[in-house]
Amino acid sequence: MKAYILLVVGSLFLTGCTSSLTSKDFVLNANSQLDKSQLEMWNYMVGRWYGNQLMEDGGVRQQITERFNDGTYKIIFRYKKPDSKVKEDIEVGQWGIAGPIYFSIYRGWIDGDKFIPANSSEPSNYNAYKIIHLTNEKFKYKSYSTESVYSLIKVTNDFTFPDL
């Protein structure tokens, strides 16, 4: 009789667990290995990249992006406004990829030799992009929030900005 009661109680317990599932879809273990293409994409992203594009206001924006293997980045932006004034900013943060998504987390900027942290509760400091094209030589991606499209080319580690 005790065995029968334990069997009934155990069945009810297991049925309760199954009925509380939010989905019948299976998920992979959190520590599953990256597939070859994911690792290849990561390796493509690491290094120094250069972009030079027009801005809406008629100015030009250049950028040198350095992505490091530890998931951090540094971007030097150079802006030339239509009135010929040139401004430079240095941004730092974290980056990553997940499938066809490239993402960045802006952590702050560099002013001289001083790090100025960003407000981590500001939603605009977190960005996601659709990877349109990625090789070891070219990277094109589109912002999900602004729909801006960015195109970069891989450059050597000693590359500096050309004249504007």
C-alpha positions as a Markdown table, in Angstrom:
| # | Residue | x | y | z |
|---|---|---|---|---|
| 1 | Met | 0.0 | 0.0 | 0.0 |
| 2 | Lys | 2.8 | 2.4 | 0.8 |
| 3 | Ala | 4.4 | 1.7 | -2.5 |
| 4 | Tyr | 1.1 | 2.5 | -4.3 |
| 5 | Ile | 0.8 | 5.8 | -2.5 |
| 6 | Leu | 4.4 | 6.8 | -3.3 |
| 7 | Leu | 3.8 | 5.9 | -6.9 |
| 8 | Val | 0.6 | 8.1 | -7.1 |
| 9 | Val | 2.2 | 11.0 | -5.3 |
| 10 | Gly | 5.4 | 10.7 | -7.4 |
| 11 | Ser | 3.3 | 10.6 | -10.6 |
| 12 | Leu | 1.3 | 13.7 | -9.5 |
| 13 | Phe | 4.6 | 15.5 | -8.8 |
| 14 | Leu | 6.1 | 14.7 | -12.2 |
| 15 | Thr | 2.9 | 15.6 | -14.0 |
| 16 | Gly | 2.8 | 19.0 | -12.2 |
| 17 | Cys | 6.4 | 19.7 | -13.3 |
| 18 | Thr | 5.7 | 18.8 | -16.9 |
| 19 | Ser | 2.5 | 20.9 | -17.1 |
| 20 | Ser | 4.3 | 24.0 | -15.8 |
| 21 | Leu | 6.8 | 24.0 | -18.7 |
| 22 | Thr | 6.5 | 27.2 | -20.8 |
| 23 | Ser | 7.5 | 25.4 | -24.0 |
| 24 | Lys | 8.0 | 21.9 | -25.3 |
| 25 | Asp | 11.0 | 23.1 | -27.3 |
| 26 | Phe | 14.4 | 21.7 | -26.3 |
| 27 | Val | 17.3 | 24.0 | -25.6 |
| 28 | Leu | 21.1 | 23.4 | -25.8 |
| 29 | Asn | 23.2 | 23.3 | -22.7 |
| 30 | Ala | 24.6 | 26.7 | -21.8 |
| 31 | Asn | 28.2 | 25.5 | -22.3 |
| 32 | Ser | 27.7 | 24.1 | -25.8 |
| 33 | Gln | 30.7 | 24.6 | -28.1 |
| 34 | Leu | 30.7 | 27.3 | -30.7 |
| 35 | Asp | 30.4 | 25.9 | -34.2 |
| 36 | Lys | 33.3 | 26.6 | -36.6 |
| 37 | Ser | 31.6 | 29.4 | -38.4 |
| 38 | Gln | 30.9 | 31.3 | -35.1 |
| 39 | Leu | 34.6 | 31.0 | -34.1 |
| 40 | Glu | 35.7 | 32.0 | -37.6 |
| 41 | Met | 33.5 | 35.1 | -37.4 |
| 42 | Trp | 35.0 | 36.0 | -34.0 |
| 43 | Asn | 38.5 | 35.7 | -35.4 |
| 44 | Tyr | 37.6 | 37.8 | -38.4 |
| 45 | Met | 36.3 | 40.6 | -36.1 |
| 46 | Val | 39.5 | 40.8 | -34.0 |
| 47 | Gly | 41.9 | 43.4 | -35.3 |
| 48 | Arg | 41.9 | 46.9 | -36.7 |
| 49 | Trp | 39.2 | 48.2 | -39.1 |
| 50 | Tyr | 38.7 | 51.5 | -40.9 |
| 51 | Gly | 35.5 | 53.2 | -42.1 |
| 52 | Asn | 34.9 | 56.5 | -43.9 |
| 53 | Gln | 31.3 | 57.5 | -44.6 |
| 54 | Leu | 29.2 | 60.6 | -45.2 |
| 55 | Met | 27.0 | 61.9 | -42.4 |
| 56 | Glu | 23.4 | 63.3 | -42.8 |
| 57 | Asp | 24.6 | 66.8 | -42.1 |
| 58 | Gly | 27.0 | 66.7 | -45.1 |
| 59 | Gly | 30.1 | 66.0 | -42.9 |
| 60 | Val | 32.3 | 63.0 | -43.0 |
| 61 | Arg | 32.9 | 60.4 | -40.2 |
| 62 | Gln | 36.0 | 58.3 | -40.1 |
| 63 | Gln | 36.6 | 55.6 | -37.6 |
| 64 | Ile | 39.3 | 53.2 | -36.6 |
| 65 | Thr | 37.9 | 50.3 | -34.7 |
| 66 | Glu | 40.1 | 47.9 | -32.7 |
| 67 | Arg | 38.5 | 44.8 | -31.5 |
| 68 | Phe | 40.4 | 42.6 | -29.1 |
| 69 | Asn | 40.2 | 38.9 | -28.5 |
| 70 | Asp | 39.0 | 39.4 | -24.9 |
| 71 | Gly | 35.8 | 41.1 | -26.2 |
| 72 | Thr | 36.8 | 44.7 | -25.6 |
| 73 | Tyr | 37.0 | 47.4 | -28.2 |
| 74 | Lys | 38.4 | 50.9 | -28.8 |
| 75 | Ile | 37.0 | 53.2 | -31.5 |
| 76 | Ile | 38.6 | 56.5 | -32.6 |
| 77 | Phe | 36.0 | 58.6 | -34.4 |
| 78 | Arg | 37.1 | 61.6 | -36.5 |
| 79 | Tyr | 34.3 | 63.9 | -37.6 |
| 80 | Lys | 34.7 | 66.7 | -40.2 |
| 81 | Lys | 31.7 | 69.0 | -40.2 |
| 82 | Pro | 30.6 | 71.0 | -43.3 |
| 83 | Asp | 32.2 | 74.1 | -41.7 |
| 84 | Ser | 35.6 | 72.3 | -41.9 |
| 85 | Lys | 36.0 | 71.8 | -38.1 |
| 86 | Val | 37.5 | 68.4 | -37.2 |
| 87 | Lys | 36.7 | 66.7 | -33.9 |
| 88 | Glu | 38.0 | 63.4 | -32.5 |
| 89 | Asp | 36.5 | 61.1 | -29.9 |
| 90 | Ile | 37.7 | 57.8 | -28.4 |
| 91 | Glu | 35.1 | 55.3 | -27.3 |
| 92 | Val | 35.7 | 52.1 | -25.4 |
| 93 | Gly | 33.5 | 49.1 | -24.5 |
| 94 | Gln | 32.8 | 45.5 | -25.1 |
| 95 | Trp | 31.7 | 43.6 | -28.2 |
| 96 | Gly | 30.6 | 40.2 | -29.2 |
| 97 | Ile | 28.7 | 38.2 | -31.8 |
| 98 | Ala | 25.9 | 35.7 | -31.5 |
| 99 | Gly | 24.9 | 34.0 | -34.8 |
| 100 | Pro | 24.1 | 36.8 | -37.3 |
| 101 | Ile | 24.1 | 39.5 | -34.6 |
| 102 | Tyr | 27.0 | 41.8 | -33.7 |
| 103 | Phe | 26.6 | 43.8 | -30.5 |
| 104 | Ser | 28.4 | 46.4 | -28.6 |
| 105 | Ile | 28.2 | 47.8 | -25.1 |
| 106 | Tyr | 29.6 | 51.3 | -24.7 |
| 107 | Arg | 31.5 | 51.6 | -21.5 |
| 108 | Gly | 32.8 | 55.1 | -21.7 |
| 109 | Trp | 35.3 | 57.4 | -23.5 |
| 110 | Ile | 38.9 | 58.5 | -23.2 |
| 111 | Asp | 39.7 | 62.2 | -22.6 |
| 112 | Gly | 43.5 | 62.6 | -22.8 |
| 113 | Asp | 44.7 | 59.8 | -20.5 |
| 114 | Lys | 41.5 | 59.8 | -18.4 |
| 115 | Phe | 38.7 | 57.2 | -18.7 |
| 116 | Ile | 35.2 | 58.7 | -18.3 |
| 117 | Pro | 32.7 | 55.9 | -17.6 |
| 118 | Ala | 29.3 | 55.9 | -19.4 |
| 119 | Asn | 26.0 | 55.6 | -17.5 |
| 120 | Ser | 25.4 | 51.8 | -17.6 |
| 121 | Ser | 21.6 | 52.3 | -17.1 |
| 122 | Glu | 21.3 | 54.3 | -20.4 |
| 123 | Pro | 19.7 | 52.0 | -23.0 |
| 124 | Ser | 21.4 | 53.7 | -25.9 |
| 125 | Asn | 24.7 | 52.4 | -24.7 |
| 126 | Tyr | 23.7 | 48.9 | -25.8 |
| 127 | Asn | 23.6 | 48.3 | -29.5 |
| 128 | Ala | 22.7 | 45.3 | -31.8 |
| 129 | Tyr | 23.5 | 45.1 | -35.5 |
| 130 | Lys | 22.7 | 42.6 | -38.2 |
| 131 | Ile | 25.8 | 41.3 | -39.9 |
| 132 | Ile | 25.3 | 41.8 | -43.6 |
| 133 | His | 28.7 | 40.7 | -44.8 |
| 134 | Leu | 31.8 | 39.6 | -43.0 |
| 135 | Thr | 35.1 | 38.3 | -44.3 |
| 136 | Asn | 38.7 | 38.8 | -43.1 |
| 137 | Glu | 38.8 | 41.9 | -45.3 |
| 138 | Lys | 35.4 | 43.6 | -45.2 |
| 139 | Phe | 32.6 | 44.0 | -42.6 |
| 140 | Lys | 29.2 | 45.5 | -43.4 |
| 141 | Tyr | 26.5 | 45.7 | -40.7 |
| 142 | Lys | 23.2 | 47.4 | -40.0 |
| 143 | Ser | 21.9 | 48.9 | -36.8 |
| 144 | Tyr | 18.6 | 47.5 | -35.6 |
| 145 | Ser | 17.7 | 50.7 | -33.8 |
| 146 | Thr | 18.7 | 53.4 | -36.3 |
| 147 | Glu | 18.9 | 51.3 | -39.5 |
| 148 | Ser | 22.2 | 53.0 | -40.3 |
| 149 | Val | 24.5 | 50.8 | -42.4 |
| 150 | Tyr | 28.3 | 50.7 | -41.7 |
| 151 | Ser | 31.0 | 49.5 | -43.9 |
| 152 | Leu | 34.6 | 48.8 | -42.7 |
| 153 | Ile | 37.7 | 47.4 | -44.2 |
| 154 | Lys | 40.5 | 45.5 | -42.3 |
| 155 | Val | 43.7 | 47.5 | -42.0 |
| 156 | Thr | 47.1 | 46.9 | -40.6 |
| 157 | Asn | 47.9 | 47.5 | -36.9 |
| 158 | Asp | 49.9 | 50.6 | -37.8 |
| 159 | Phe | 47.2 | 52.2 | -39.9 |
| 160 | Thr | 46.4 | 55.8 | -39.1 |
| 161 | Phe | 43.7 | 58.2 | -40.5 |
| 162 | Pro | 44.3 | 59.6 | -43.9 |
| 163 | Asp | 43.8 | 63.3 | -44.4 |
| 164 | Leu | 40.2 | 64.6 | -44.5 |
